[in-house]
Amino acid sequence: MLATTAAADDRGVNVRREVIGTSIQGRQIEAIRIGSGIPVLIVGVIHGREEAGLAITDLLERMAPPSGVEWWIVPNMNPDGVAMNLRGNANRVDLNRNFPYLWAPLGRKGYWQYAGPSRASEPETRAMVDFVRRVKPVFGIWYHQDLNVISPSTGLEGRLRRTYASLTGLPMKRITGGTYTGVAGTWQRRVHPRGMTMIVELGPTLDATQAQTHADAVVEVSELLRNEWK
């Protein structure tokens, strides 16, 4: 943790901002905690060319989670990729293939899913690994583009996904088309003994109304999680 600020705001909730790491090119990676209770992680960007999630996290920063829920919002864990209009980071590593769990060599620099030279080789990945191990989120929401789907699941995780899909109008369908090793959400699930995650594949674009619908859906699934978590 490189820097922290904390304050109560006019929503009556505690807000804490942390710089949890820096990118290859020195850009800060920030996490914002809002509220207290069951920890929920929300990541707006992991692939630099998939920025639509930022519109949702921007809204969530101005909203309040349900009582008993603690949001940890990471708007952008790949700031160099966003600045350079790259899927990967400044090393051209796909950060969503670079996490420690089930990591395997994949491609070379220039390949769209290049997994990097070793597991958690990238500073952005290591920053998230350290942060998530400390926070231990019960549930994580990771935004991507642009398949416009949510993959189904079972149990409480399945209910959370179905609720989000129903509220936003996203169809439920298995996500395919890649080689899924070293995936962030799959790794994050294993940090908490009963951890759950959801990949939200947004469409190619996201207007302001749609962004608000997604932000409201985060509130609803957070409340469902609180009510069902035992």
N, C-alpha and C positions, 0 to 999 in steps of 0.2 A: 504494500500500500504506500503510495508516494505522497498523497495529500488528501486531507479530509476536511470538509466543512459540514456543520450540522446546525439546523434551526427548525423551530416550529413556525409554520406559515399560517395564512388566513383560512386554510381548510381545516385547521385544528389537528393536523397530523405532523408527525416528525419527518423531516426530509434531511437526508445525509448524502452528500456528494463525495465521491472518492475517485481519485486517479489511480487506477489499478495497474497501469503499465503504460508503455510507450511502444509505438510501431518501429519498424526498421528505420524509417525516415524521421523519427522523433516526435510523431504526433501522439497526443495523449489519448488513452482509452479510459473512458469515464463510466462509472456505475453510480446510479442514483437509487437510494433506498427511500421508499415512501411507506409509512405505516409501520406496524409491528404485528408479529404473529407468525403464521405459517409462511415460510419463504417461497416465493414464486419468482422465477427468473424469466425475463423477457428480453430477447436479443433482436434488435431491429435489423442489423446488417452483419453478415459474415462473408458474403460474396460481394465484392466491390461494385459490380454492375447491377446488383439487385438492391436498390435503395428505397423501394417503396415503403418498407417497414419503418423508415424514419418518420414518415407522416403519422404513423400510429404511435410510436414512442414519444414523439413531440406532444401529442394529445395526452397521453398517459401521464407525462410529467406534470400536467396541470390538473389532473384528476386525483381522486382519492380511492384507494382500494377499500373493499368491505372491511368492517371491523374484524380484527383477528387475522388479517392477511397482511403480509409484508411483501411489497413488490421490490424486486431488485432489477432495475432497468439498465441495460447496456445498449445504448442506441446504436453504437457502431464499433464493432471489434476489429474492423479492417479499414481504418481511415486512409491508409495509403492506397488501397485498392479503389476506394471511392474517388480519391483525388486524381488517380491515374486512369480511371475508367477500366479497371482490370477485374476479372473474376477473383484472382488470387491477390496475394500481397505484393510488396515491391520485389520480392524474390521470385515472383510468379508461382508461389506455392498455393495450392487450393487449401485454405485453412480448414475446410470441412472434410479434408482427408488427412489431416495432420495431428489429430488427437490421439492420445496414447492407447486407447482400447482398440484392439484388433487392427492396429496400424500395420500396413504392409507396403513395401515399395510399389509405386504406381507411376509409370510414365517417367518422362524427363522434363526438364525445364522447357516450357513452351506447350506441353500437353495440357489440355484444359482441366484435367483432374490430377495434375502432378502433386504427389503426396509429400514431397520434400525429401531431404536426404536421410532423415531419421524421425522417429516419433517425437512429437512436440518440439521439432527443431526450430520453430519460429517464435519470436518474442511475443507476438500477439496470442499465439496458442498458449504459451507458458503463462502469460498474464491471466488468461481465462481459467486455466487449470488451477492455478494457485487461488484465484478468487472463488471459484465454484467449490473447491475443497473446503474453503473457510466458511462459506455461506450455507452449503449443503441444501440447495433448493429441493423442495418436495416435488415441484412441477416446473417444467421449463417450456417456454414458447419461443420457437426460433422461426423468424420470418425469412422466406425465400421468394423467388420468382422463377419462371412465370407459368407454372403448370396449372395453376388455378384449382388445386385440389387439397384435401386433407386425407391422409391415409387412415384407414380404420384400425381399431385396436379392441382390446377386451377389458373387462372389469371397470374400475373407476376411471382409468385412463381412457378407455373407450367411450364412457359416458361424457367425459370432458370434451373429447374430440367431437363427438356427435352433437353436443350442445353448441359448440363453437361453429360447427358447419351449418347447423340449422339457423343460427342467428345471423350468419353472414351470407348464406346462400351458396357456400362452396360445396361442390359435390364431394362425396367420399369415394376415394379410389386409390388403389395401391400406387405408390410413387415408384416409377421405374426409370430406366434410361441411363443409369450411372453404375459405377463400381463403388460399393459402399463400404470402404474400410477407413478406419480412423475418423469416423463421423462424430461431430461434436455432441449432438443430442443423444446418440447411443452411449457415448462415454459419460455424459452428464447423468444419465439415468442411474448409473452404477455408483455414483458418489454418495447418494442417500440409500439406505437399505431398502426403502420402498419407493424409490424415485420414479417419476413419470415425466414424459416429454411429449411434445406435439410439434411437428413441422407444419407450418402454415405456408403453403405455396400460393402466393398471391398471383393475380393475373399480370399482364404486361404493364398496365397502368393502374393507378389508384387515385380517384378524385377525393375531394375533401369529405363528401358525404360518405363514401365508402370507408375512408379512414376512420371517421367517427363511429361507423357501424362496427368496425373491428375493435376499436378501443372499448366501446360499450360491451362487446362480447368478452373481452378480457375481464371486465368487471363481473360479468355474469358467471363465467367459468371459475373465477376466483371465489365467488360466493358459494358455488356448488362444491368446490373443493373444501372450503371451510366446513360446510354442513355435513359432508360425507366423510371427511378425514377422521379416522379413529385409530 
